[in-house]
Amino acid sequence: MEQRRSALSPEVVQKLINVCHDAYDAWTTRRVLFDNNPYEELLNISYSKHREFLHWLSEITMDYALLQIAKLHDPAVTSRNITLSFAYVVEYGGWDDETGEKLRRIHKRLTEKFEELKSARNKVLCHNDLAALLNNKPLGAFPENADVIYFETLKEFITGVQGSPFEWAVAHTNDAHCFRELIVNDSEQRLETISVACVLSANQLEGVETNVVVFPEGIDEIEITTAQIAHPNALVVGSIIENGMGRGVLYHRGQNRIDYLKIGNDRRTKPSNNERQMPVYEAGNICVGVVICMDVDTGVFLSNLLQRIKSSSAEFKLVCVPADMAEATFSGTELMPQWEGVHVLLCNHIKTYPQGRAKSFISDTHRIKRVIQQTNEPLFAQLPSRLSRNSWTEMKG
């Protein structure tokens, strides 16, 4: 006859899982929004238009997460009332010897971690402790990654209680990520100017803050990676060689946001001949299209891409051209009529046409090249939105 594991009913076990998940959801929401947020610089309280709301949301999520964790560590009986806590489950669960001993060991580990939270619960959550408030320092905060260890241990405890492997549901975590994206995008929409750069290598970006970076055609992927690390919130554009073809890339927050293979045949890379591609990406109030070098001469592709960009509601409409072209293309200081209404950022390589190459440039939305490369220097400019009172500015690196 099989030995009984526990006297707890399935309903009580499920209630325990629910309250543990409440603590996990509160903690992971806090962690996604504030403690493990890659956009911390963008959402910094001193810069964001939501600073007061984010401050209170930070305080509320911290307090609530601590409170949910603390309740799990209540005594089995408080003021003659039974609590659904670890102590109750371990002491009154009616476990078989092996399971009971295992749960007691896990409970001990959880309690050891919880000791680091007691000052937060006692001084912050239950009382306005004067000394704590005057010192203005966080109390009961987990050491680095100790919170992760705590919830991994809690998952182990639940597995022991229910007698089968347990995994946290991720619905609330996904919701927190989506909410964070909404705040980030809304913060970005307040940009009245953006800084752009055309560079031949990542080291030309040292000491420069920029929103958009354009590399030339045929750039080494390590240069793009280096730029992303140094400017995690920037849009980083270039064209790399992949399986003998030119692949356009637009990286933002660690991900390539476009799917684009060079269309034309310059006999240096294999053509895709696919004019139905639409390498356009929007972030906040910036809309960016990417055109690799000779693809500026395509008919249907370029016409559709420009129409898509011009129809965007974004304040900043950019066409980034990673290139390796001769000087005959884009000659003069004024662009063709089709480029009206967009900024063109052309970054040209120096490897194929060292003497007769086209110069990199940045244009305004009226087809005029406002910043033109003289030799091999990087180009920097600050572009105003249509609604901004700021002027068009060339920036020196």
N, C-alpha and C positions, 0 to 999 in steps of 0.2 A: 504493500500500500504506500502511495506517494506521501511523503512528509509534508505537512501543511507549512507554507512559507510565512503567512501572515494572517492576522485576524482583521486587518483593515478591509473594508468593503471596496469594491471597484469604484463606487461613487466617491468615497473619501480619497482614494488614490488619484482620481481624476481632478478632484478639487485641489489637491496638493500640486499637481502638475500645472493647474491654472494659475495658482498664486505664484509659483516659481516662474512661470512664463510672464506674469505681470512684471516681476522684478527684472527679468531678462529684457523685455521689451522697453522698459523705462531706461535701463542702462544702455542698450544698444542705440536707442534714439539719441540719448545724450552724447554718446561716443561719435556717432555719425555726424551730428550737427556741430559739435564743438571740439571734442577731444581728438578726433582723428579726421580732421577736415582739410583736404589738400588745398582748399581755396581760402585758407585763413587770412591771407593778405588782402584778398578782395573783400572779405566780409569783416575785416577788422572793425571793431566798434568805433574807432576814431574816424573811419572813412565812410562807412555804410550809412545810407539814408535811413536804414532800419535800426540804428544803433541802440535806441532806447528799448525797442521791442526785443532785439536780440539779447540785450543785457538781462532783461527780465526772463526771457525764455531760457537763458543759460542758468539763471538762479533757480527757476522753477523745476527744470528737468533734473538738475543736480539734487535738489531737496527731495523730489519725488522718488528718484532712483534710490537714494540713500534710505528713504523711509520704507520702500518696498523690500529692500534687502534686510533692513533691521527687523521688520515684522517676522521674517522667517526664523530669526534667532530668539524670539520670545520664549519664555519658559512654557512648559506644557500646560500649566494651569496658572492663570493670572486673575486675582480677585475672584476666585471660585469659578472662573469661566475657563473652559477648555479652549486652547488656541491651536490652530492648524499650523504647527511649526515643526522644525526639525526635531526638537526635543520630544514633542508629542509622538511623532512617527517612530522615533527610535525607542522611547520608553514604553509606549502603550500599543505598539504595533503587533505584539504577539509573534515575533519572528522566530523562525527556527534558528538554532545556534549559529550556524555558518553565516546566514544572511544578516542576523543581528549584529554579529561581530564585525562584518564588513561595513555595515552602515554606521556603526559607532566610530570606526576608524575614519570614514569619510567625513562624518559629522565633526570629528575633532579637527580635521584639516580646514573645514569650512569655518569653524569657530576661531581658529588661529588667524585666519585672514580677516574675519569679522572684527577681531580685537582692534584692528587698525581703523575701524569705522566708528568705534564707540564714542570717541570724543565728538565726532560730527553729529551723531544722533543725540547725544545728551546735551551738547552746548548750542547747536545750531537749530536742530529740528524741534526740540522740546522747549527751549528757553532762549531768550535774547541775552545770551551771556555777555556781560559788559566787557570783560577782558578780551574775549574773543573778537567782539565787534571793534574795540579800540585798536587791537593789534592788526585787524584787517587782513588776516592771513587764512588761507583755506585750511579747514580742519577735517581730519579723517580721510583725506584724499588717498587713493591707492598709490603705492609706488608704481613705477612704470611697468605696464603689462601684468601687474598683480590682479587687476580686475578681470583680465582675460583668463588667468589661471583660476580665479574664483568661479567663474561661470562654467569653465570646463569641469571643475570639480563638482559643481552643482548638477551638471548633466550626468556625471557618473553616479551621483546620489539617486537621481530619478531613475536611472537605469536599474539600480539595485532594488528600488522600491517596486517598480512595475514588473521586474523580472524579464525584461527584454530591452534591446538597445533603444535609446532615446536620442532624438535629434531636435534641435530648436527649429521652430517654424520661422521663415524669413519674411513673412508678409509685412510685419511692422518695419523691419529693417529696410526693405525695398521702398516702403512709403516714405521713410525718413530720407533716403537718398533722393527720391523724387522731389520732396519738399525742399531739400537743400539746393537742388538744381534750379527750382523756381526762384529762390532768393538770390542765387548767383546771377541768373539771367536778368532779373529785375534790377540788380545793382549795376550790371553792365549797361543797361539801357540809359543810365544817367550820363554816360560819357558825352561830353560836348566837343572833345577833340580826341583824336587817336594818334599815337606815334607809330610810324612805319619805318622799316629799314630794308635796304637792299645790300646784302653782304656776300663776299666771296668765301668767307670762312667764319666759324663760330667765334673765333677769338676777336673778330672785329666788333663783337657785341659787348665786350667787356666794359663795365661801368655804364651801360646804356639801359634805360627802361623803355620797353617798346611793346606795342599791342600786336603788331604784325611784322613778321620776318620773311623775306623772300631770298632764297638761294638760287644760284643759276642751274641750268640743265646739266646733268651729269655730276652733281655734287655727291661726295661720299656720304653714305648714310650716317656715319659716325658724327659728321658735322651737324646734321639735323638732330640727332639724339642729344648732343652736347647743348645745342640751343634750347631744346625742350627742358632739359634739366635746369638750366640757368633761368629760363623764362617759362615757368609751368603754365601760366595763364595766357600766354601769347599764342597767336595763330602762326604756325611755322610752315612755310610753303617751299617746295622744291621739286626737282625731278631726278629720280635715281634710275640706274640701269638694273633691270630685273629680267633675267633670262633673255638677254639680248634686246629687250624692248625698253622704251622709256616709260617709266611709271610716274605720273604726277601724284604728289602727296600733299596733304594739308593736315598737319597734326595739331590737335587742340586737346589739352588735358590728357595727354598720353595716348590718344587714339587717332589713327588716320581716318579722316571724315569724308574722303572722296574715293571713288573707284574710277580711275582714268588711265588709259594707255594711249600714248602718243599716236596720232592718226597718220600723219604724213611720213613719207619715206625720204630721209636725207642720206641714206646709204651708210649711216653710222649706227642706227638702230633699226630694228624690224618694225614696220608699220602695223597698226591694228586695223586701219581702214574703217574704223567704226565711228561714224559721225553722229550716232544717236546717244553718245555719252553726255552727261550733264554734271560736270565737276563743280558744283556750287554748294557752298555751306554758309549757314547763318548762325551767328552767335550774338545775342543781345541785339544791338542796333548796327551790327556790321554784317554785310553780305559780301562774300568773296567768291569769285570765279577763278579757275586756274586754266591757263592755256599754255601748252609747252611749245616754245620756239616757233617752228614753221607752221604750227596749227593755226596761227593768226591769219593764214591765207586760206583756210578752209571756208567753204561757203555756208552750208547748212549748219554745221556745228557751231561756228562762231556766231552766226545770226541768232540761233536759238539761245545760246548762252548769254549773249548780251541782252536779249529780250527778257530772259529770266531775271537777270540781275537788275535791270532797270525797272522791272515791275515790282521789285521787293519794296516793302515799307521801311526797310532799314535806312537809317540816316547816312551811313557810310557804304557806298557801293564801289567795290574794288575789283579790278582784274589784275591778277598776279601772273607775270609771264617769266617763268624760269627759261632762260634761253642760252644758246650757243650759236650766235648768228653773225653774219657779216654786216658791215656798216650800211649797205644799201637798204636794208630793212629799217623802217622807222627813221629815215633821214629827215633832217630839218628839225625845227623846234615846234611845229604844229602837226597834230595827228589828223588822220582822215576823219570825215564827218561821223562815221559809225561809232567812234569812241566818245562822242558827246554824252555827257551825263554820268560818266564813271571815271574814277581815278585809275590810271594805268601805272603799275609798278613793274618795270622790266629790269631783271637782274641778269646780266649777260656774262658768260664765262670768258676766260682769257686763253683757253688752251688751244682752240682750233684756229682762231683768227687773231693772233697776237698783235698784228700790225693794222689790219683793216677790220677790226671788230666794231659792231655797234656799241655805243656807249650806254651803260645803264642809265635809267632816268625814272623820275616820278612826275606824273602829270596832274594837273587839276582837272575838274570835271568839265572844263571848256576846251579841252584838247590841247592845252598848252603845256609843254614840258617845263615844269617849274624848278626841278633840280636835275642837273645833267652831270654825269661823271666826267672828270677831266682825264684821269689816268686809270688807276685801279683802286681808288679810295672807296670806302663804303659810303652809302647815301642814307641820310636820315631826314625825316620831315615830320611835321605835326600838321595833321589835316583837320580843319574845322568842319562841324556838321552844318547843314543848311540853316539850322535854327540858332547856331551859335554866333555870338558876337566876336569870338576870337578870330584872328587873322591867320592866313596861310603862312606857315613858318618853315624855313629850312633850318635843320639842326646840325650842328657840327659834332662829330664823334670825338 
